[in-house]
Amino acid sequence: MTNRKFKKLILLSALVALVALAGCSCKEYEEQIMQLDAQIAELQQDLSDRDGVIQEREQVAEDLRQNLADCKSDNAVLVEESEEVVMITVPDELSFAASQVIVLDTMVPTLQAIANTIGQHQGWDVFVEGYTDNRGVLEEYQEQYPSNWELGAFRACAVVRYMTNQLNMPAERFAAVSYGPFRPVADNDTEEGRSANRMVRFVLHKNEM
């Protein structure tokens, strides 16, 4: 999206230059130049706003890494930055037992670190995404979770409930999403790959409202 805006900015600037070089002072061309100038100003503001968000994103990521280190939960947790978001991936071994939706004690320090970071950056909201491997839900739990869609959703919701109930985070800053088995990050043909695909991911993004 940003590259398209940058290219459009260059194109509009070139059009303004071409119209100016034409040397025509007729009202129609003057109006075109004014419209192009307005569009250029809007695009420049968009790019400036985005640069500000990226700078803040870098600060969010830095604070998050520090909070994870303080909570001693930074070893297995993956923190990534992409465009205007910060992503935190919590692996299977820290989050949930097989076919379960109860937040494990091993996950709590990570949740506390994320909560601390959210508290430091009031304008940032959180998507909590639930992922599973491609194996079916254990038979004894299929009445509760007929498929991995439900399992992923319940896990995401369990994390959101913990963040809002136990850690007193504002509920309006959270959303729960399930991708089930359909966005794997590793090969489901191996146990190592399936374990990597069973995860919870947090996506911190700037609230545009």
BELRA-V831290 format. One record per residue. N is the residue number from 1. RES is the residue in three letters. PHI is phi in whole degrees, -180 to 180 (NA if undefined). Layout:
# BELRA-V831290
{{N/RES/PHI} {N/RES/PHI}}
This chain:
# BELRA-V831290
{{1/MET/NA} {2/THR/-68} {3/ASN/-61} {4/ARG/-63} {5/LYS/-65} {6/PHE/-65} {7/LYS/-64} {8/LYS/-65} {9/LEU/-61} {10/ILE/-63} {11/LEU/-63} {12/LEU/-64} {13/SER/-63} {14/ALA/-66} {15/LEU/-65} {16/VAL/-60} {17/ALA/-63} {18/LEU/-65} {19/VAL/-65} {20/ALA/-66} {21/LEU/-67} {22/ALA/-64} {23/GLY/72} {24/CYS/-92} {25/SER/-104} {26/CYS/-62} {27/LYS/-59} {28/GLU/-61} {29/TYR/-68} {30/GLU/-62} {31/GLU/-66} {32/GLN/-62} {33/ILE/-64} {34/MET/-63} {35/GLN/-66} {36/LEU/-65} {37/ASP/-61} {38/ALA/-65} {39/GLN/-66} {40/ILE/-63} {41/ALA/-61} {42/GLU/-65} {43/LEU/-66} {44/GLN/-62} {45/GLN/-66} {46/ASP/-60} {47/LEU/-66} {48/SER/-65} {49/ASP/-62} {50/ARG/-65} {51/ASP/-59} {52/GLY/-65} {53/VAL/-65} {54/ILE/-64} {55/GLN/-62} {56/GLU/-68} {57/ARG/-58} {58/GLU/-62} {59/GLN/-70} {60/VAL/-58} {61/ALA/-64} {62/GLU/-64} {63/ASP/-64} {64/LEU/-62} {65/ARG/-61} {66/GLN/-66} {67/ASN/-65} {68/LEU/-64} {69/ALA/-64} {70/ASP/-63} {71/CYS/-86} {72/LYS/56} {73/SER/-128} {74/ASP/-96} {75/ASN/-73} {76/ALA/-97} {77/VAL/-87} {78/LEU/-102} {79/VAL/-112} {80/GLU/-131} {81/GLU/-119} {82/SER/-149} {83/GLU/51} {84/GLU/-111} {85/VAL/-130} {86/VAL/-116} {87/MET/-116} {88/ILE/-123} {89/THR/-104} {90/VAL/-106} {91/PRO/-73} {92/ASP/-54} {93/GLU/-68} {94/LEU/-100} {95/SER/-105} {96/PHE/-138} {97/ALA/-76} {98/ALA/-56} {99/SER/57} {100/GLN/-111} {101/VAL/-127} {102/ILE/-93} {103/VAL/-64} {104/LEU/-77} {105/ASP/-60} {106/THR/-67} {107/MET/-90} {108/VAL/-60} {109/PRO/-59} {110/THR/-66} {111/LEU/-63} {112/GLN/-66} {113/ALA/-64} {114/ILE/-65} {115/ALA/-61} {116/ASN/-61} {117/THR/-68} {118/ILE/-60} {119/GLY/-64} {120/GLN/-79} {121/HIS/-131} {122/GLN/-66} {123/GLY/-86} {124/TRP/-112} {125/ASP/-108} {126/VAL/-135} {127/PHE/-94} {128/VAL/-108} {129/GLU/-110} {130/GLY/-103} {131/TYR/-126} {132/THR/-135} {133/ASP/-83} {134/ASN/-96} {135/ARG/-81} {136/GLY/-71} {137/VAL/-66} {138/LEU/-55} {139/GLU/-55} {140/GLU/-70} {141/TYR/-112} {142/GLN/-70} {143/GLU/-68} {144/GLN/-80} {145/TYR/-129} {146/PRO/-59} {147/SER/-150} {148/ASN/-68} {149/TRP/-57} {150/GLU/-65} {151/LEU/-61} {152/GLY/-61} {153/ALA/-67} {154/PHE/-63} {155/ARG/-67} {156/ALA/-61} {157/CYS/-67} {158/ALA/-62} {159/VAL/-67} {160/VAL/-62} {161/ARG/-61} {162/TYR/-63} {163/MET/-63} {164/THR/-86} {165/ASN/-87} {166/GLN/-80} {167/LEU/-105} {168/ASN/58} {169/MET/-80} {170/PRO/-65} {171/ALA/-62} {172/GLU/-69} {173/ARG/-94} {174/PHE/-121} {175/ALA/-142} {176/ALA/-110} {177/VAL/-134} {178/SER/-119} {179/TYR/-108} {180/GLY/52} {181/PRO/-94} {182/PHE/-94} {183/ARG/-132} {184/PRO/-67} {185/VAL/-105} {186/ALA/-148} {187/ASP/-75} {188/ASN/-77} {189/ASP/-83} {190/THR/-122} {191/GLU/-64} {192/GLU/-62} {193/GLY/-66} {194/ARG/-62} {195/SER/-63} {196/ALA/-65} {197/ASN/-80} {198/ARG/-91} {199/MET/-152} {200/VAL/-120} {201/ARG/-122} {202/PHE/-103} {203/VAL/-120} {204/LEU/-92} {205/HIS/-140} {206/LYS/-72} {207/ASN/-74} {208/GLU/-88} {209/MET/-75}}
